[in-house]
C-alpha cells in the first residue's frame, strides 16, 4: 500500500502542471451548469429516458452512454449537477492525456503543457463537454486508442492488440462513428508501411475482442430491423445541411479555433515530414484520412472531427518547443499559451451558459454567426444554448391541462409529444404528478411507444402551427389555456400549446406509425 501511495504521489508531482491545467479546465466546464437560467439540454432528457430503459441499443446511438448514466443516476442522482459531473471530468482527462501524448512522443514540460492548453482552447470541446451525451467520451477514447497504438508500434509489442481491441469495442459501443477512428488509424498504419504489425495472432485476438464487445448491439439491430441504418440515412439527407468543402474547412477553422490552428497544423506537417519524428507520421496520415472522409460526407456538424485535434496538437507542441529552445525564445512560451486560449475566451459567451440570453443574442448578432447547423433550426442563440431553455415551463402546461380532465378521462388519456426532448422533459419533470407514460414517434421513443397506446384521448404538446392537422385526425380537439413562447429558443420548441384530442379517426397504432421519425 505504501509503495502504491508513493508511486501515485510521484506521478502527481511529475505531472503537476498537467493536473493543474486539467483541474482548472474541469472547473471551467462544470461551473457553467450552475447558471439557473439554463437547464438540461434537449438531448440530455433523451439520454435520461434511455438510461431508464436499459437495452443493448437505441435507434440513434449504442448503449454505453445511457448505461453509464444509469449507473450515475443510481449513485448520485439525476440532477443537472450530477449528470454534468462526468462530462466535465472526461474533458479534463482528455486534455490531460493530450499532454501525456506529447510526452510519449518525446516532448518536455513545455510541450506537454502547451498541448493540454491548446486542446483546452478548442471551443467545440468545451461546448460538448458541458453536456451529457456520447460525444464527450469519443475524444477521450480516441486519444487512449492512439496512445496504445504508439506503445505497440514503438516497442514492437503486438500483444497490445488485446488492449487496443478492448478500446475499439468500447468506442463502438459508445458511438457507431468510432468506426471511422478505427478504420482511419488502421489505414494510416498500412499506408505508412507498418502492415507487418497486423500479421500476427494478437491482431486477430484484438479484433475478436472488439467484435465480442460490440456484438450485443449488432444483435439488437437485427432484432429491431436495423433502425440505426435508417436513422443515419435520414440525418444525412434530411437533417444535416450539406456543406461544400470550402465552407466545411472554414467551419473547422472557426469551430476548433483559429488561434489553435497554428499548433495542430504545425503538428500535422512536423510529424509528416520531419525525419526526427518520422516514427509518428501515421498520426498525420490518420488526421488526413479522417478529415477528408468527413469533408467528403458534406456534414454541417463541425463536431464530427472533434476527436482528431487533441491527438494532432501534441505534434505541434513538439514543434514549438524545439523551435523556442533552439532559438532561445523562452519569452514566447507564455505568449503562445495565452494566444491559443484567446479563441476560447472570445467564444465563451456562445458555447457555455455563463451569460444572459440577451447578452448572448446580441453577441451572436454582432459577430454575424449563423446558428443553423440543422435544417429549420436557427434560433437567436446558438443551438447548444437555446436548447437548454424553457423545459419546465412546457411541462407545467402539460400538467395543468391534464388536471383539467375528470378521473374517468384521465384513465383513458395518453400524453404525446412531437420529439424526444419534450417527451423526456415531461417524464422527468412530471414525476410525482401521476401522469401516464409519454408517447412519441421520435427515434427510440417510437419503439417504446408501441406498448403505451392504452387509451383514446390524446393530450398533445405541440406547436400552434400543427393544430389544424390534429383537427383532421380527431373528432374534436380542445385547445387548452396557456402557450409557451420564448424568442430565444429554437423554432421547433417555440409557440407550444397543449391539445386534448377526442375520438381518433384511425387506430392509434397506425397514427404512431405514420408519425414515426428517425432523425
DOMILUM-410486 format. One line per 3 residues: number of its first residue (from 0); for each residue x, y, z of N, C-alpha, C. Coordinates in steps of 0.2 Angstrom, whole numbers. Each point is the difference from the previous one (the first is absolute). Layout:
<pts>
NUM> X,Y,Z,X,Y,Z,X,Y,Z ~ ...
</pts>
This chain:
<pts>
0> 4,-6,0,-4,6,0,4,6,0 ~ 6,0,4,4,6,0,4,1,-6 ~ 1,-6,-4,4,1,-6,-5,3,-5
3> -7,-2,0,-5,3,-4,-1,7,1 ~ 0,2,6,-1,7,2,6,4,-3 ~ 6,-3,1,6,4,-2,0,1,-7
6> -2,-5,-4,0,0,-7,-5,5,-3 ~ -6,0,4,-5,5,-2,2,7,1 ~ 3,1,6,3,7,2,5,2,-5
9> 5,-5,-2,5,2,-5,-3,2,-7 ~ -5,-4,-2,-3,2,-6,-4,7,0 ~ -3,1,5,-3,7,1,5,5,0
12> 5,-1,3,6,6,1,3,1,-7 ~ 1,-6,-4,3,0,-6,-4,4,-6 ~ -7,-1,2,-5,3,-5,-4,6,3
15> 4,3,4,-4,5,4,-3,6,-4 ~ 4,2,-6,-3,5,-4,-6,-3,-4 ~ 0,-6,-2,-6,-3,-4,-6,0,5
18> 1,-2,6,-5,-1,5,-3,7,1 ~ 4,5,1,-3,7,1,-4,2,-6 ~ 3,-1,-6,-4,3,-6,-7,-4,-1
21> 1,-7,1,-6,-4,-1,-5,1,6 ~ 2,2,6,-5,1,5,-3,7,-1 ~ 4,5,-2,-3,6,-2,-5,0,-5
24> 1,-4,-5,-4,-1,-6,-7,-4,2 ~ 1,-5,5,-6,-3,3,-4,5,3 ~ 2,4,4,-4,5,4,-3,5,-5
27> 4,2,-5,-3,5,-5,-6,-3,-4 ~ 0,-6,-1,-5,-4,-4,-6,-1,5 ~ 2,-3,6,-6,-2,5,-4,6,3
30> 4,5,1,-4,6,4,-5,3,-5 ~ 1,-1,-6,-5,3,-5,-7,-3,1 ~ -1,-6,4,-6,-3,1,-4,4,6
33> 3,4,3,-3,3,6,-4,7,-2 ~ 0,2,-6,-4,5,-2,-7,-2,-1 ~ -5,2,5,-6,-3,0,-5,2,-6
36> 2,5,-4,-4,2,-6,0,-5,-5 ~ 5,-5,0,1,-5,-5,-1,-7,4 ~ -4,-4,-4,-1,-7,3,3,-5,-4
39> -2,-6,0,2,-6,-3,0,2,-8 ~ 4,-3,-4,0,0,-7,-5,-5,-3 ~ -3,2,-5,-5,-5,-3,2,-7,0
42> 6,-1,-3,2,-7,0,1,-4,7 ~ 1,4,5,1,-3,7,-6,-3,2 ~ -6,3,-1,-6,-3,2,-1,-7,-4
45> 2,0,-6,0,-6,-3,4,-6,3 ~ 7,2,1,4,-4,3,-2,-3,7 ~ -3,5,4,-3,-2,6,-6,-5,-1
48> -4,1,-5,-5,-5,-2,3,-7,-2 ~ 5,0,-4,4,-6,-2,3,-3,6 ~ 2,3,5,3,-3,6,-5,-3,4
51> -7,2,-1,-5,-3,4,-3,-6,-4 ~ 3,-1,-6,-2,-6,-4,6,-4,-3 ~ 4,-3,5,6,-3,-2,-1,-5,-6
54> 4,0,-5,0,-4,-5,7,-1,-4 ~ 0,-4,-4,7,-1,-4,0,5,-6 ~ -5,4,-1,1,5,-5,-6,5,0
57> 1,5,-4,-6,5,-1,1,2,-7 ~ -5,3,-2,-1,2,-7,6,4,-3 ~ 2,5,4,5,5,-2,7,-1,4
60> 1,-5,4,6,0,3,1,-7,3 ~ 6,-3,1,1,-6,4,-2,1,8 ~ 1,-5,4,-2,0,7,4,3,5
63> 7,1,-2,5,2,6,-2,6,4 ~ -1,6,-4,-2,6,4,-6,-1,4 ~ -6,-3,-2,-5,0,4,1,-5,6
66> 4,-5,-1,2,-5,5,4,4,6 ~ 5,4,-2,4,4,5,-5,4,3 ~ -4,4,-3,-5,4,3,-5,-3,5
69> -2,-6,-2,-4,-4,5,4,-2,6 ~ 6,-1,0,5,-1,6,0,6,4 ~ 1,6,-4,1,6,4,-6,2,3
72> -6,-1,-3,-6,1,3,-1,-4,7 ~ 2,-6,0,-1,-4,5,4,2,6 ~ 7,3,-1,4,2,5,-1,7,2
75> -1,4,-4,0,8,1,-6,3,-2 ~ -5,-3,-3,-6,3,-2,0,3,-7 ~ -5,4,-2,-1,2,-7,-1,8,0
78> 3,3,5,0,7,0,5,3,-6 ~ -1,6,-2,4,2,-5,8,0,3 ~ 1,1,6,6,0,3,3,-7,0
81> -4,-5,1,2,-7,0,2,-2,-7 ~ -4,1,-5,1,-3,-7,5,4,-4 ~ 2,7,2,5,3,-3,7,-1,3
84> 0,-3,6,7,-1,3,4,-4,-4 ~ -2,-6,-3,4,-5,-4,3,3,-6 ~ -5,4,-4,3,3,-6,6,5,1
87> -1,4,6,5,5,1,7,-4,2 ~ -1,-5,4,6,-4,2,3,-3,-7 ~ -4,-3,-4,3,-3,-6,3,6,-4
90> -2,6,-1,3,5,-3,7,1,3 ~ 0,1,6,7,1,4,5,-6,-2 ~ -3,-6,0,4,-6,-1,3,0,-8
93> -4,3,-4,2,0,-7,5,5,-1 ~ 0,6,3,6,4,-1,6,-2,4 ~ -1,-3,5,5,-3,4,4,-5,-4
96> -4,-5,-4,4,-5,-4,2,3,-6 ~ -2,6,-3,3,3,-5,7,3,2 ~ 1,2,6,6,1,2,5,-6,1
99> -3,-5,3,4,-6,0,2,-3,-6 ~ -4,1,-5,1,-2,-7,7,3,-3 ~ 0,7,2,6,4,-2,6,-3,3
102> -1,-2,7,6,-3,3,2,-7,-3 ~ -5,-4,-2,1,-6,-3,4,0,-7 ~ -1,6,-3,4,1,-6,7,3,1
105> 1,2,7,7,2,1,0,8,2 ~ -6,2,1,-1,7,2,2,2,7 ~ 3,6,2,2,1,7,-6,4,3
108> 1,3,6,-5,3,4,-4,5,-4 ~ 3,4,-4,-3,6,-4,-5,-3,-5 ~ 3,-5,-4,-4,-4,-5,-7,-3,3
111> 1,-3,6,-5,-3,3,-6,5,2 ~ 2,5,4,-4,5,2,-4,4,-6 ~ 4,2,-5,-2,3,-6,-6,-5,-3
114> 2,-6,-1,-5,-4,-3,-7,-1,4 ~ 1,0,7,-6,0,4,-4,7,-1 ~ 4,5,0,-3,7,0,-4,1,-7
117> 4,-2,-5,-3,1,-7,-6,-4,-1 ~ 0,-7,3,-6,-4,-1,-6,4,4 ~ 2,2,6,-5,4,4,-3,6,-4
120> 4,3,-4,-2,6,-4,-5,-2,-6 ~ -2,-6,-1,-4,-2,-5,-7,2,2 ~ -4,4,-3,-6,2,3,-5,-6,-1
123> 0,-4,-5,-5,-5,-1,1,-5,5 ~ 6,-2,3,1,-4,5,-3,2,7 ~ 1,7,1,-3,3,6,-8,-1,-1
126> -3,2,-5,-7,0,-1,-3,-7,1 ~ 3,-5,-3,-3,-7,1,2,-3,6 ~ 5,3,4,1,-3,6,-4,3,6
129> -4,5,-2,-5,2,5,-7,-3,0 ~ 0,-6,-4,-6,-3,-1,1,-8,2 ~ -5,-4,1,1,-7,1,-3,-3,-7
132> 5,-2,-4,-2,-3,-6,6,-5,-2 ~ -1,-4,-5,5,-5,-1,6,4,-3 ~ -1,6,-3,5,3,-4,6,2,5
135> -1,1,6,5,2,5,5,-5,1 ~ -2,-7,-1,5,-5,2,4,-2,-6 ~ -2,2,-6,4,-2,-6,7,2,-1
138> 1,7,2,7,2,-1,5,-3,5 ~ -3,-2,6,4,-3,5,2,-7,-2 ~ -5,-4,-3,1,-7,-2,5,0,-6
141> -1,5,-4,4,1,-6,8,1,2 ~ 1,4,5,7,2,2,3,-6,4 ~ -4,-4,4,2,-6,3,2,-5,-6
144> -4,-1,-5,1,-4,-5,7,1,-4 ~ 1,6,-1,6,2,-4,6,-1,5 ~ -1,1,6,6,-1,5,2,-7,0
147> -5,-4,0,1,-7,0,4,-3,-7 ~ -3,3,-5,4,-1,-7,7,2,1 ~ 1,6,2,7,2,1,4,-5,4
150> -2,-2,5,4,-5,5,1,-6,-4 ~ -5,-2,-4,1,-6,-4,5,0,-5 ~ 0,6,-4,4,1,-6,7,1,3
153> 1,5,5,6,2,2,4,-6,3 ~ -3,-4,4,3,-6,4,-1,-6,-4 ~ -2,0,-6,-1,-6,-4,-4,-6,4
156> -5,2,4,-3,-4,4,-8,-2,-2 ~ 0,-5,-4,-7,-2,-3,-5,-2,5 ~ 2,-2,6,-5,-2,5,-4,6,2
159> 2,6,-1,-4,6,1,-7,0,-4 ~ 0,-4,-5,-7,-1,-4,-5,-2,5 ~ 1,-3,5,-5,-2,5,-3,6,3
162> 4,5,3,-2,6,3,-4,4,-6 ~ 3,0,-5,-2,4,-6,-7,-2,-2 ~ -1,-7,0,-7,-3,-2,-5,2,5
165> 2,0,7,-5,2,5,-2,8,-1 ~ 4,4,-2,-1,7,-1,-5,1,-7 ~ 2,-4,-5,-4,0,-6,-7,-2,2
168> -1,-5,3,-7,-3,2,-3,5,4 ~ 3,3,5,-3,5,4,-2,6,-4 ~ 4,2,-4,-1,6,-4,-6,-1,-5
171> -1,-6,-3,-5,-1,-4,-7,-1,4 ~ 1,-2,7,-6,0,4,-2,7,2 ~ 4,5,-1,-1,6,2,-3,4,-6
174> 3,-1,-6,-2,4,-5,1,-4,-7 ~ -5,-1,-4,2,-4,-6,5,3,-4 ~ 0,7,0,5,3,-5,7,-1,3
177> 1,-3,5,7,-2,3,3,-4,-5 ~ -4,-4,-5,3,-4,-5,5,4,-4 ~ -2,7,-1,5,4,-5,6,1,4
180> 0,0,6,7,1,4,4,-6,-1 ~ -3,-6,1,3,-7,-1,3,-1,-7 ~ -5,1,-5,2,-1,-7,6,5,-2
183> -1,6,2,5,5,-1,7,-1,3 ~ 0,-2,6,7,-2,3,3,-6,-3 ~ -4,-5,-1,2,-7,-3,3,2,-8
186> -4,4,-3,2,2,-7,7,4,0 ~ 0,4,5,6,4,0,6,-4,2 ~ 0,-5,4,5,-5,1,2,-4,-6
189> -5,-2,-4,2,-3,-6,3,4,-5 ~ -2,6,-1,2,5,-5,7,3,2 ~ 2,-1,6,7,2,2,5,-6,1
192> -2,-5,-3,4,-6,0,0,-4,6 ~ -4,0,4,0,-4,6,-5,-5,0 ~ -1,-3,-6,-5,-6,0,2,-6,3
195> 6,-1,2,3,-6,3,-3,-1,7 ~ -2,6,3,-3,0,7,-6,-4,0 ~ -4,-1,-6,-6,-4,0,1,-7,-1
198> 6,-2,-2,1,-7,-2,2,-4,6 ~ -4,-1,5,1,-4,6,-7,-2,3 ~ 1,-5,4,-7,-2,4,-3,5,4
201> 4,5,3,-2,5,5,-5,5,-4 ~ 1,1,-6,-4,5,-3,-7,-3,-1 ~ 0,-7,-2,-7,-3,0,-3,-1,6
204> 4,-1,6,-3,-1,6,-3,7,2 ~ 3,6,-1,-2,6,1,-7,2,-4 ~ 0,-2,-6,-6,1,-4,-6,-4,3
207> 2,-6,2,-5,-5,3,-3,3,6 ~ 4,3,4,-2,3,6,-5,6,-1 ~ 3,4,-5,-4,6,-2,-7,-2,-2
210> 0,-5,-5,-7,-3,-2,-4,-3,5 ~ 3,-3,5,-4,-3,6,-3,6,4 ~ 3,5,1,-2,6,4,-6,3,-4
213> 1,0,-7,-5,4,-4,-6,-4,-2 ~ 1,-7,0,-6,-4,-2,-7,0,3 ~ 0,2,6,-7,1,3,-4,5,-4
216> 4,6,-2,-4,5,-4,-2,-2,-6 ~ 4,-5,-3,-1,-3,-7,-7,-4,1 ~ 0,-4,5,-6,-4,1,-6,4,1
219> 1,6,4,-6,4,1,-2,3,-7 ~ 5,2,-4,-2,3,-7,-4,-5,-4 ~ 2,-6,0,-3,-6,-4,-7,-1,3
222> -1,0,7,-7,-1,3,-4,6,-2 ~ 2,6,-1,-4,5,-1,0,3,-7 ~ 2,-4,-5,0,1,-7,5,6,-2
225> 6,0,3,5,5,-1,-2,7,0 ~ -3,3,5,-3,7,0,6,5,0 ~ 6,-2,2,5,5,0,2,2,-8
228> 0,-5,-4,1,1,-7,-5,5,-3 ~ -6,-1,2,-5,5,-3,1,7,3 ~ 2,0,7,1,6,3,6,4,-3
231> 6,-3,-2,5,3,-3,-1,2,-7 ~ -4,-4,-3,-2,2,-7,-4,7,0 ~ -5,0,5,-4,6,0,3,6,2
234> 5,0,5,3,6,2,5,2,-5 ~ 3,-4,-4,4,2,-6,-4,4,-5 ~ -6,-2,-1,-4,3,-6,-5,5,2
237> -2,-1,7,-6,5,2,1,4,6 ~ 6,-1,3,1,4,7,5,5,-1 ~ 6,-3,-1,6,4,-1,0,4,-6
240> 3,6,0,1,4,-6,6,-2,-4 ~ -1,-1,-7,6,-2,-4,5,6,0 ~ 6,-1,2,5,5,0,6,-2,-5
243> 1,4,-5,5,-1,-5,7,1,4 ~ 5,-3,-4,7,0,3,3,6,3 ~ -1,6,-4,3,6,3,-3,3,6
246> -7,0,0,-4,2,7,2,-5,5 ~ 1,-6,-1,1,-5,5,7,1,3 ~ 5,2,-4,7,1,2,0,6,5
249> -4,5,-3,-1,7,4,-3,-2,7 ~ -5,-4,-1,-4,-2,7,5,-3,5 ~ 4,-5,-3,5,-3,4,5,5,4
252> 2,5,-4,5,5,2,-3,4,6 ~ -7,2,-1,-3,4,5,-2,-4,6 ~ -3,-6,-1,-3,-4,5,6,-3,5
255> 5,-1,-3,6,-3,4,5,6,2 ~ -2,6,-2,4,6,2,6,1,-5 ~ -1,6,-3,6,2,-4,6,1,4
258> 0,1,6,5,2,4,4,-7,2 ~ -4,-6,-1,4,-6,2,2,-3,-7 ~ -2,2,-6,1,-2,-6,8,0,-1
261> 4,5,2,7,-1,-2,3,-6,4 ~ -2,-2,6,3,-5,3,-2,-7,-3 ~ -6,-1,-2,-2,-7,-3,3,0,-7
264> 0,5,-3,3,0,-7,7,-1,0 ~ 4,3,5,7,-1,1,1,-7,1 ~ -4,-3,4,0,-7,2,-1,-5,-6
267> -5,2,-4,-1,-4,-6,6,0,-4 ~ 3,5,-2,6,1,-4,6,-3,3 ~ 1,1,6,6,-2,4,1,-7,0
270> -6,-3,2,0,-8,1,1,-3,-7 ~ -3,3,-5,0,-3,-7,7,1,-3 ~ 3,5,1,6,1,-4,7,1,4
273> 0,1,6,6,0,4,3,-7,1 ~ 6,-1,-2,3,-6,1,1,-3,7 ~ 1,5,5,0,-2,7,-6,-3,3
276> -6,2,-3,-6,-3,2,-4,-4,-5 ~ 4,-3,-4,-3,-4,-5,-4,-6,2 ~ 3,-2,6,-4,-6,3,-7,1,2
279> -2,7,0,-7,2,2,-4,2,-6 ~ 3,-1,-6,-3,3,-6,-7,-3,-2 ~ -2,-6,3,-6,-2,-1,-6,4,3
282> 2,3,5,-5,5,4,-2,5,-5 ~ 5,3,-4,-2,5,-5,-5,-3,-5 ~ 2,-6,-2,-4,-3,-5,-7,-2,2
285> 0,-2,7,-7,-1,3,-4,6,0 ~ 3,6,1,-3,6,0,-3,1,-7 ~ 4,-1,-5,-2,2,-7,-5,-5,-2
288> 0,-6,1,-5,-5,-2,-7,2,4 ~ 0,2,6,-6,2,4,-3,6,-3 ~ 5,5,-1,-3,7,-2,-3,-1,-7
291> 3,-3,-5,-2,-1,-7,-7,-4,0 ~ 0,-5,4,-6,-4,1,-6,4,2 ~ 1,4,5,-6,4,3,-1,6,-5
294> 5,3,-3,-1,5,-5,-4,-3,-6 ~ 1,-6,-2,-3,-2,-6,-8,-2,2 ~ -1,-1,6,-7,-2,2,-5,6,0
297> 3,6,0,-4,6,-1,-4,2,6 ~ 2,-2,6,-4,1,6,1,7,2 ~ -5,3,3,0,7,3,2,0,7
300> 2,-6,3,1,-1,7,8,1,1 ~ 2,5,2,8,1,1,3,-4,5 ~ -5,-3,5,3,-4,6,2,-7,-3
303> -2,-2,-6,1,-7,-2,8,-1,0 ~ 4,5,0,7,-1,-1,4,2,7 ~ -4,1,5,2,2,6,6,-5,3
306> -1,-6,-1,4,-5,3,8,1,-2 ~ 1,2,-6,6,0,-3,5,6,3 ~ -3,5,2,5,6,1,4,-1,7
309> -3,-2,5,4,-2,6,6,-5,-1 ~ -1,-3,-6,5,-5,-2,6,3,-4 ~ -3,5,-4,5,3,-5,4,6,3
312> -3,3,5,3,6,4,7,-2,3 ~ 1,-6,3,6,-1,3,6,0,-5 ~ -1,-2,-6,5,1,-5,3,7,-1
315> -5,5,0,1,7,-1,4,2,7 ~ -2,-2,5,3,2,7,7,-2,-1 ~ 2,-6,-3,7,-2,0,4,5,-5
318> -4,2,-5,3,5,-5,2,6,4 ~ -5,3,3,2,7,3,5,-1,6 ~ 0,-6,4,5,0,5,7,-1,-3
321> 1,-4,-5,6,0,-3,2,7,-3 ~ -5,3,-4,2,7,-3,2,5,6 ~ -4,0,5,2,5,5,6,-1,4
324> 2,-7,1,6,-2,3,6,1,-4 ~ -1,-1,-7,6,1,-4,2,7,-1 ~ -5,4,0,1,8,-1,0,4,6
327> 0,-4,6,-1,3,6,-5,6,1 ~ -6,-3,-2,-6,5,0,-5,-2,6 ~ 3,-1,6,-4,-2,5,-5,5,2
330> 1,7,-1,-5,5,1,-6,-1,-4 ~ 0,-4,-5,-6,-1,-5,-4,-6,3 ~ 2,-4,5,-4,-5,2,-6,2,3
333> 0,5,5,-6,2,3,-5,4,-5 ~ 3,3,-4,-3,4,-6,-5,-5,-4 ~ 4,-6,-2,-4,-5,-4,-5,-3,4
336> 1,-1,7,-5,-3,4,-7,4,0 ~ 2,7,1,-6,4,0,-4,1,-6 ~ 5,0,-6,-3,0,-6,-5,-5,-2
339> 2,-6,2,-5,-6,-2,-6,0,4 ~ 0,3,6,-6,1,4,-5,6,-2 ~ 3,4,-5,-4,6,-2,-7,-2,-3
342> 1,-5,-4,-6,-2,-4,-6,-3,5 ~ 2,-3,6,-4,-3,5,-4,6,3 ~ 4,5,2,-2,6,3,-5,4,-4
345> 1,1,-7,-4,3,-4,-7,-4,-1 ~ 1,-6,-1,-6,-4,-1,-4,-2,6 ~ 3,1,6,-3,-2,6,-8,2,1
348> -2,6,-2,-7,2,1,-5,-4,-4 ~ 3,-3,-6,-5,-4,-4,1,-8,0 ~ 4,-2,5,1,-7,0,-2,-3,7
351> 1,4,5,-2,-2,7,-5,5,3 ~ -4,-3,5,-6,4,2,2,5,6 ~ 5,4,-1,2,5,5,-4,7,0
354> -3,1,-6,-2,7,-1,-8,0,-1 ~ -3,6,1,-7,0,-1,-2,-1,-8 ~ -7,-1,-1,-2,-1,-7,1,6,-4
357> -1,6,3,0,6,-4,7,1,-2 ~ 5,-1,5,7,1,-2,3,-4,-5 ~ -2,-7,0,2,-5,-5,-3,2,-7
360> -6,2,0,-4,1,-6,4,6,-3 ~ 1,5,4,3,6,-3,7,-1,-3 ~ 4,-5,4,7,-2,-2,-1,-4,-7
363> -4,-4,0,-1,-4,-6,-2,5,-6 ~ -4,5,1,-2,4,-5,6,5,-2 ~ 4,2,4,6,4,-1,5,-4,-4
366> 1,-6,2,5,-4,-4,-2,-3,-6 ~ -7,1,-2,-3,-3,-6,0,-7,0 ~ -1,-4,5,1,-7,0,-7,-3,-2
369> 1,-5,-5,-6,-4,-2,-1,-6,5 ~ -6,0,3,-1,-5,5,-3,-6,-2 ~ -1,0,-7,-4,-6,-3,5,-6,-2
372> 0,-5,4,5,-6,-1,-5,-6,-2 ~ -6,1,1,-5,-5,-2,-6,3,-3 ~ -3,-3,-5,-5,3,-5,-6,3,5
375> -2,6,-1,-6,3,3,2,2,7 ~ 6,0,2,1,2,7,5,6,0 ~ -2,6,1,4,6,0,-2,4,5
378> 1,-1,6,-2,4,6,5,6,1 ~ -2,5,4,4,6,1,7,-2,3 ~ -1,-5,5,6,-3,3,3,-6,-4
381> 6,-1,1,2,-7,-2,-4,-6,2 ~ -1,-5,-4,-4,-5,2,2,-3,6 ~ 6,-1,2,3,-3,6,-2,4,6
384> -2,6,-1,-3,4,6,-7,0,0 ~ -3,2,-6,-7,0,-1,-4,-6,2 ~ 3,-6,-1,-4,-6,2,1,-2,7
387> 2,5,4,0,-1,8,-6,4,3 ~ -4,3,-4,-4,5,3,-8,-2,0 ~ -3,1,6,-8,0,0,-3,-7,1
390> 4,-5,1,-3,-7,1,-5,-1,5 ~ 2,3,6,-5,-1,6,-7,4,-1 ~ 1,6,-4,-6,4,-1,-5,-4,-5
393> 3,-4,-5,-4,-4,-4,-3,-6,3 ~ 3,-3,5,-2,-5,4,-6,2,4 ~ 0,6,3,-5,3,4,-6,1,-4
396> 0,1,-6,-6,1,-5,-3,-7,0 ~ 4,-5,-1,-3,-7,-1,-3,-2,7 ~ 3,1,5,-3,-2,7,-7,4,1
399> 0,6,-1,-6,4,1,-5,-2,-5 ~ 1,-2,-6,-5,-2,-5,-3,-7,3 ~ 5,-4,2,-2,-7,2,-5,0,6
402> 2,5,5,-5,1,6,-6,3,-2 ~ -2,2,-6,-6,3,-1,-5,-6,-2 ~ 3,-6,-1,-4,-6,-2,-3,-3,6
405> -6,-4,-1,-3,-3,5,4,-7,2 ~ -1,-3,5,3,-6,2,-1,-5,-6 ~ -6,-1,-2,-2,-5,-5,4,2,-7
408> 0,6,-2,4,2,-6,8,-1,1 ~ 2,1,6,7,-1,2,2,-7,-2 ~ -4,-5,2,1,-7,-1,0,-2,-7
411> -2,4,-5,0,-1,-7,5,4,-4 ~ 4,4,4,4,5,-3,7,-2,-1 ~ 3,1,-6,7,-1,-2,3,7,-1
414> 6,1,3,3,6,-1,5,-1,-6 ~ 0,5,-5,4,-1,-6,4,7,-1 ~ 6,-1,-3,5,5,-1,3,-1,-7
417> 2,6,-3,2,0,-7,8,-3,-1 ~ 4,1,6,7,-2,-1,2,-3,7 ~ 6,-3,0,2,-3,6,2,4,5
420> 2,7,-1,1,5,5,-6,1,4 ~ -5,2,-3,-7,1,3,-2,-6,4 ~ 1,-6,-3,-3,-6,3,5,-1,6
423> 6,0,0,4,-1,6,-1,5,5 ~ -1,6,-2,-1,6,5,-6,-2,4 ~ -6,-2,-3,-6,-1,3,1,-6,5
426> 4,-5,-2,1,-6,4,4,2,6 ~ 5,4,-1,4,2,6,-3,5,5 ~ -3,5,-3,-3,5,4,-7,-1,3
429> -3,-5,-2,-7,-2,2,0,-5,5 ~ 6,-2,2,0,-6,5,-4,3,7 ~ -4,-4,2,-4,1,6,-7,3,-2
432> -1,1,-6,-7,3,-2,-4,-5,-3 ~ 2,-7,0,-4,-5,-2,-2,0,-7 ~ 4,3,-5,-2,0,-7,1,-6,-3
435> -3,-2,-5,1,-6,-4,6,0,-4 ~ 3,-6,-2,6,0,-4,-1,4,-7 ~ 6,3,-2,0,5,-6,1,-4,-6
438> -4,2,-5,0,-3,-7,4,5,-4 ~ 4,-3,-4,4,5,-5,2,-5,-6 ~ 0,3,-6,2,-4,-6,8,2,-2
441> 3,3,4,7,2,-1,5,-5,2 ~ 4,-3,-4,6,-4,1,-3,-6,5 ~ 4,-1,5,-1,-6,4,-7,0,4
444> -2,6,1,-7,1,3,-5,-3,-4 ~ 1,0,-7,-5,-4,-4,-1,-7,2 ~ 6,-3,1,0,-8,2,-3,-1,7
447> 1,5,4,-3,-1,7,-7,2,0 ~ -2,4,-5,-7,2,0,-5,-5,-2 ~ 2,-5,-4,-4,-5,-3,-4,-4,6
450> 3,0,6,-4,-3,5,-3,5,5 ~ -1,6,-2,-3,5,5,-6,3,-3 ~ -3,-3,-5,-6,3,-3,-6,-3,3
453> -1,1,7,-6,-2,4,-4,5,1 ~ -4,2,-4,-5,6,1,-3,2,-7 ~ -4,5,1,-3,3,-7,-1,8,1
456> 3,3,5,1,7,0,7,2,0 ~ 2,4,-4,7,2,-1,1,7,3 ~ 4,1,4,2,7,3,7,1,-3
459> 0,5,-5,6,1,-4,3,6,1 ~ 7,0,1,4,7,0,2,1,-7 ~ -2,5,-3,2,1,-7,0,8,-2
462> 3,1,-6,0,7,-2,-7,2,-2 ~ -1,7,1,-6,3,-2,-2,-2,-8 ~ 6,0,-4,-1,-1,-7,-3,-7,-2
465> 0,-4,5,-2,-7,-2,-7,-2,2 ~ -3,5,3,-7,-1,3,-5,-2,-5 ~ 0,3,-6,-4,-2,-6,1,-8,-2
468> 6,-2,1,1,-7,-2,-3,-5,5 ~ 0,2,6,-3,-4,5,-8,0,0 ~ -3,5,-2,-7,1,-1,-2,-5,-6
471> 4,-1,-5,-2,-5,-5,1,-7,2 ~ 4,-1,5,1,-7,3,-5,-2,5 ~ -3,4,3,-4,-1,6,-7,3,-1
474> -5,-3,4,-7,3,-1,-1,7,3 ~ 4,1,6,0,6,3,7,2,3 ~ 1,6,0,7,2,3,-1,6,4
477> 2,0,7,-1,5,4,7,3,1 ~ 0,7,-1,7,3,1,0,3,7 ~ 4,-2,4,0,2,7,3,7,1
480> -1,3,6,3,6,1,7,0,1 ~ 4,5,-2,7,1,1,4,-2,-6 ~ 5,4,-1,4,-1,-6,7,1,2
483> 5,-4,-2,7,1,2,3,4,-6 ~ 3,5,1,3,4,-5,7,3,3 ~ 5,0,-3,6,3,2,4,1,-7
486> 2,7,0,3,2,-7,7,-3,0 ~ 3,-3,5,7,-2,0,1,-7,-2 ~ -5,-4,0,0,-7,-1,0,-2,-8
489> 1,-6,-1,0,-3,-7,-8,1,-2 ~ -1,1,-7,-7,0,-3,-4,-6,2 ~ 3,-6,0,-4,-6,1,-2,0,7
492> 3,4,5,-2,-1,7,-4,7,2 ~ -2,4,-5,-3,6,2,-8,0,-2 ~ -4,4,3,-7,0,-1,-3,-7,1
495> 0,-2,6,-3,-7,1,-6,1,4 ~ -5,-4,-2,-6,-1,4,-2,-7,2 ~ -4,-1,4,-2,-7,2,-7,-1,-3
498> -1,-5,-4,-7,-2,-3,-2,-6,4 ~ -7,-1,1,-3,-6,2,-4,-2,-6 ~ 2,-6,-2,-3,-2,-6,-5,-6,1
501> -6,0,-2,-5,-5,1,-2,-4,-7 ~ -1,-6,1,-3,-4,-6,5,-1,-6 ~ 5,-3,1,5,-1,-6,-3,-3,-6
504> 1,2,-6,-3,-2,-6,3,-6,-3 ~ 6,-2,3,3,-6,-2,3,-3,6 ~ 2,-7,0,3,-3,6,7,4,2
507> 1,0,6,5,4,3,7,-4,-2 ~ 0,-6,-1,6,-3,-3,2,2,-7 ~ -5,1,-4,1,2,-7,2,8,0
510> -3,4,5,2,7,1,7,0,2 ~ 2,-4,5,7,0,2,5,-2,-6 ~ -2,-5,-4,4,-2,-5,1,5,-5
513> -5,4,-2,0,5,-5,4,6,3 ~ 1,1,6,3,5,3,8,-1,1 ~ 2,-7,-1,6,-2,2,6,4,-3
516> 4,2,4,6,5,-3,6,-3,3 ~ 5,-2,-4,7,-2,2,4,5,-3 ~ 2,5,5,5,5,-2,3,4,6
</pts>
